[in-house]
Amino acid sequence: MANRIMGITVEIGGDAVSTVFNGIVNAVKGAMTNVLSAVKTGFSTVKGHITGLASEAFTWGKDLIMGIVNGIKSCIGAVSSVADKEWNLCLWLHSLERRLHQFITTGNEKMFLQSCRS
């Protein structure tokens, strides 16, 4: 097969064209294989990162809920303390009410004042 390139006649046999073409095809195949491998590796890395974030998010959620639970527990302790103080106030007021009633019914001011000091 004769071809004219820039005024020169070049004789190229069928095997030479086939060899060049196969070389180009193989080079493109190799390059595409490398690209595919790089893409797979990239996706694998991204998948691993996202999976790692998911397990970390579980820990973040657990920590958040435990923080809320601990906050509620500490508030219950504070409420309990206030309730105890309220109860003591009620007992004191009831005692004062009894003393005042005794003072009003007996008229004994000295006994009333002594009972308020104790």
ZAVEX-337284 format. One record per residue (C-alpha): residue in one letter; chain; y, z, x. Coordinates in steps of 0.02 Angstrom, whole numbers, plus 50000, padded with zeros to 5 digits. Example, Ala and Ser with C-alpha at 12.3 -4.5 7.8 and 13.67 -1.06 7.14 Angstrom:
2
@aa A&ch A&c2 49775&c3 50390&c1 50615 $
@aa S&ch A&c2 49947&c3 50357&c1 50684 $
end
This chain:
118
@aa M&ch A&c2 50000&c3 50000&c1 50000 $
@aa A&ch A&c2 50163&c3 49945&c1 50079 $
@aa N&ch A&c2 50332&c3 50024&c1 50042 $
@aa R&ch A&c2 50500&c3 49977&c1 50109 $
@aa I&ch A&c2 50606&c3 50126&c1 50162 $
@aa M&ch A&c2 50779&c3 50089&c1 50233 $
@aa G&ch A&c2 50728&c3 49916&c1 50282 $
@aa I&ch A&c2 50567&c3 49970&c1 50367 $
@aa T&ch A&c2 50401&c3 49929&c1 50294 $
@aa V&ch A&c2 50290&c3 50082&c1 50290 $
@aa E&ch A&c2 50106&c3 50070&c1 50256 $
@aa I&ch A&c2 50042&c3 50223&c1 50165 $
@aa G&ch A&c2 49860&c3 50238&c1 50122 $
@aa G&ch A&c2 49796&c3 50319&c1 49962 $
@aa D&ch A&c2 49724&c3 50468&c1 50055 $
@aa A&ch A&c2 49890&c3 50509&c1 50138 $
@aa V&ch A&c2 49982&c3 50512&c1 49970 $
@aa S&ch A&c2 49846&c3 50618&c1 49896 $
@aa T&ch A&c2 49852&c3 50739&c1 50042 $
@aa V&ch A&c2 50042&c3 50757&c1 50032 $
@aa F&ch A&c2 50037&c3 50779&c1 49843 $
@aa N&ch A&c2 49897&c3 50908&c1 49855 $
@aa G&ch A&c2 49995&c3 50999&c1 49989 $
@aa I&ch A&c2 50148&c3 51008&c1 49875 $
@aa V&ch A&c2 50042&c3 51065&c1 49727 $
@aa N&ch A&c2 49957&c3 51200&c1 49833 $
@aa A&ch A&c2 50125&c3 51260&c1 49901 $
@aa V&ch A&c2 50196&c3 51273&c1 49724 $
@aa K&ch A&c2 50037&c3 51364&c1 49667 $
@aa G&ch A&c2 50052&c3 51487&c1 49810 $
@aa A&ch A&c2 50236&c3 51519&c1 49774 $
@aa M&ch A&c2 50200&c3 51545&c1 49587 $
@aa T&ch A&c2 50056&c3 51663&c1 49629 $
@aa N&ch A&c2 50175&c3 51765&c1 49737 $
@aa V&ch A&c2 50306&c3 51767&c1 49598 $
@aa L&ch A&c2 50176&c3 51820&c1 49469 $
@aa S&ch A&c2 50113&c3 51957&c1 49584 $
@aa A&ch A&c2 50292&c3 52021&c1 49610 $
@aa V&ch A&c2 50325&c3 52021&c1 49422 $
@aa K&ch A&c2 50162&c3 52116&c1 49388 $
@aa T&ch A&c2 50204&c3 52244&c1 49521 $
@aa G&ch A&c2 50380&c3 52264&c1 49450 $
@aa F&ch A&c2 50316&c3 52291&c1 49273 $
@aa S&ch A&c2 50185&c3 52413&c1 49336 $
@aa T&ch A&c2 50321&c3 52513&c1 49425 $
@aa V&ch A&c2 50432&c3 52514&c1 49271 $
@aa K&ch A&c2 50285&c3 52566&c1 49161 $
@aa G&ch A&c2 50245&c3 52710&c1 49280 $
@aa H&ch A&c2 50426&c3 52766&c1 49277 $
@aa I&ch A&c2 50436&c3 52762&c1 49087 $
@aa T&ch A&c2 50271&c3 52854&c1 49071 $
@aa G&ch A&c2 50337&c3 52986&c1 49192 $
@aa L&ch A&c2 50494&c3 53005&c1 49088 $
@aa A&ch A&c2 50390&c3 53029&c1 48931 $
@aa S&ch A&c2 50295&c3 53173&c1 49008 $
@aa E&ch A&c2 50459&c3 53247&c1 49072 $
@aa A&ch A&c2 50535&c3 53229&c1 48898 $
@aa F&ch A&c2 50391&c3 53334&c1 48830 $
@aa T&ch A&c2 50437&c3 53471&c1 48955 $
@aa W&ch A&c2 50621&c3 53455&c1 48909 $
@aa G&ch A&c2 50579&c3 53475&c1 48724 $
@aa K&ch A&c2 50468&c3 53625&c1 48759 $
@aa D&ch A&c2 50606&c3 53707&c1 48863 $
@aa L&ch A&c2 50735&c3 53673&c1 48726 $
@aa I&ch A&c2 50626&c3 53751&c1 48591 $
@aa M&ch A&c2 50585&c3 53902&c1 48700 $
@aa G&ch A&c2 50772&c3 53926&c1 48730 $
@aa I&ch A&c2 50803&c3 53927&c1 48543 $
@aa V&ch A&c2 50659&c3 54049&c1 48514 $
@aa N&ch A&c2 50722&c3 54166&c1 48651 $
@aa G&ch A&c2 50897&c3 54158&c1 48578 $
@aa I&ch A&c2 50832&c3 54206&c1 48406 $
@aa K&ch A&c2 50731&c3 54349&c1 48481 $
@aa S&ch A&c2 50884&c3 54418&c1 48568 $
@aa C&ch A&c2 50984&c3 54406&c1 48406 $
@aa I&ch A&c2 50847&c3 54498&c1 48312 $
@aa G&ch A&c2 50863&c3 54639&c1 48437 $
@aa A&ch A&c2 51051&c3 54644&c1 48409 $
@aa V&ch A&c2 51029&c3 54642&c1 48219 $
@aa S&ch A&c2 50901&c3 54781&c1 48232 $
@aa S&ch A&c2 51024&c3 54884&c1 48335 $
@aa V&ch A&c2 51161&c3 54856&c1 48206 $
@aa A&ch A&c2 51041&c3 54900&c1 48065 $
@aa D&ch A&c2 50997&c3 55063&c1 48154 $
@aa K&ch A&c2 51182&c3 55105&c1 48171 $
@aa E&ch A&c2 51210&c3 55063&c1 47988 $
@aa W&ch A&c2 51066&c3 55175&c1 47938 $
@aa N&ch A&c2 51136&c3 55318&c1 48041 $
@aa L&ch A&c2 51306&c3 55291&c1 47960 $
@aa C&ch A&c2 51226&c3 55297&c1 47787 $
@aa L&ch A&c2 51138&c3 55459&c1 47831 $
@aa W&ch A&c2 51301&c3 55533&c1 47896 $
@aa L&ch A&c2 51396&c3 55478&c1 47740 $
@aa H&ch A&c2 51261&c3 55552&c1 47629 $
@aa S&ch A&c2 51270&c3 55715&c1 47725 $
@aa L&ch A&c2 51460&c3 55715&c1 47710 $
@aa E&ch A&c2 51446&c3 55681&c1 47524 $
@aa R&ch A&c2 51329&c3 55832&c1 47504 $
@aa R&ch A&c2 51448&c3 55942&c1 47603 $
@aa L&ch A&c2 51597&c3 55886&c1 47501 $
@aa H&ch A&c2 51501&c3 55918&c1 47340 $
@aa Q&ch A&c2 51457&c3 56092&c1 47403 $
@aa F&ch A&c2 51638&c3 56124&c1 47450 $
@aa I&ch A&c2 51702&c3 56064&c1 47281 $
@aa T&ch A&c2 51576&c3 56166&c1 47183 $
@aa T&ch A&c2 51590&c3 56327&c1 47286 $
@aa G&ch A&c2 51768&c3 56312&c1 47350 $
@aa N&ch A&c2 51712&c3 56383&c1 47519 $
@aa E&ch A&c2 51823&c3 56292&c1 47643 $
@aa K&ch A&c2 51761&c3 56390&c1 47794 $
@aa M&ch A&c2 51579&c3 56343&c1 47760 $
@aa F&ch A&c2 51630&c3 56160&c1 47736 $
@aa L&ch A&c2 51722&c3 56153&c1 47902 $
@aa Q&ch A&c2 51578&c3 56236&c1 47995 $
@aa S&ch A&c2 51453&c3 56112&c1 47922 $
@aa C&ch A&c2 51562&c3 55964&c1 47975 $
@aa R&ch A&c2 51561&c3 56025&c1 48156 $
@aa S&ch A&c2 51372&c3 56035&c1 48166 $
end
